[in-house]
Every structure is written in structure tokens, then in C-alpha cells.
């Protein structure tokens, strides 16, 4: 494989995984709202790892009565606890959520109240009057050991890298510059790394973080696990279609021609990109 193709494969890997990291749903984002002289400024708390208690803080101006409103699960009743100003910072209000076991989801929003001659004026973050109101999700997670996280990340990185090399090798095959026998090692390595990263290490990630195993169909409805399963299945089909070459039985045992293999590689690469484009830890 030429050096410039390896560089492009590395760049492709960094860009795709970097995009996936930047769009993950489990990251803090800045939210702000201002209405009728009341402003709320908040950096979300998307998860709480380990045994510590989640601390929620916000900068609120225009009133001194601020509440943290939360519920456990999507159908629980909302509970309201007061937020108190931090000493020396009268506009910074802080409160905490209770500690819950891993795999519990909490949904919260911040409420600022000001008394007026006409009654109470209430401003919330997120804005309950926006028509698209959705509370902020906070996930309780267990701590995942480094010896699980590191190989999981390395396998993901390696799989995307070899997927790019598979595409380059398939293009060379289509141009007659490389035989299918020379090409097959690239999709095989891609699938092997996907399998290791998603199953043994992915299952271990789920177990330590959420106390669960594999949550893709038909065992569960987790979006991230289903994305991983779809990617794996497409690369598995890619290998099955050229099983003759894969197992050394000869190209006559393959289910598709070289052109069919080339087309399937393109499809698998596109599916991989599409699945990684869906935000990690997305929740419907």
C-alpha cells in the first residue's frame, strides 16, 4: 500500500472518529435563555461517573429564587429542590441531585422565579414555552477501567483505518493492479477489529458503565450498540461474498465477481460512515 494512501486512511480515521466524539450526546453543552429581565446560563451535566453526587450550577440574573427540577426516568414525577447562591458569587446558584446506581437516567431543568404585581414570572432552561421543550439528560454511569477503554478505542481506530485501506485495495482490484487474494486481508482485519472492539470490549464497557451486556437487537434497543451491530454485519457480508478467496478455496467459490466485491466494499464503507455520523449515545 502506497504511503500517501496510508496517510489519507489515517486522516479519514481521525476525522470520522473526531466527528463522532464532537457530536456525542454525552458531553457538556452551553445553554442560555433570557426573558423579561431574567437570564439563565448553564453548562449541562450529561453524566455522573462513580459514587459522587452530581452538582448542577447555573448563572442566574434578575431573581434570587432558583430551583432545580428533576425526575428519574422519562415518566417519573418532577421533583423541585432549591438552588442556593455560592458565597461571593450572588448570581451563581448551585444544587445537587441524589446519588443513584449506574444505568439510571435523570432528566432536569432549571427554573427561575420572580414575584411581580401580577403573580409569579417563571423562566426555565430549557425553555418550557419553546414548543420543543425537552429536559436535560443526565446519565449515571459506573467507572470503566482503562484496560477496557484503551483497547476498545484502539480497535475502533484500527477498524476505521483498515476500512479505508480496504477501499483503496478494492479500487486497485477494480483497476487490475491487485488480486482479490492480495486484497482480502484488509476487510478481514477490518471485521476482526470491529468484532473485538464492539463485542468483548464493547460488552465490557456496557457492563462496567451500565451493568448491562449487549443491547442491540434482538437483546435491546440501544442505539449505539445497534449502530455497531449494523456496521459489523455489513463487513461480515462483505467477507461472506468472497468466502472462496477468504478460506483458500479459490475464486470460483465466491458468491460475487470482483466487481460485486468492489461494490460491496463501497456500500460497507458508506454504511460505516453513516453509522458513525449518528451521535454516540443518542437517546430517542
Helices and strands as residue ranges (DSSP letters): H 3-22, E 30-35, E 38-43, E 47-49, E 55-61, E 65-72, E 79-86, E 89-96, E 105-116, E 119-125, E 136-141, H 146-174, H 180-195, I 196-200, H 201-210, H 223-241, H 243-246, G 251-253, H 258-277
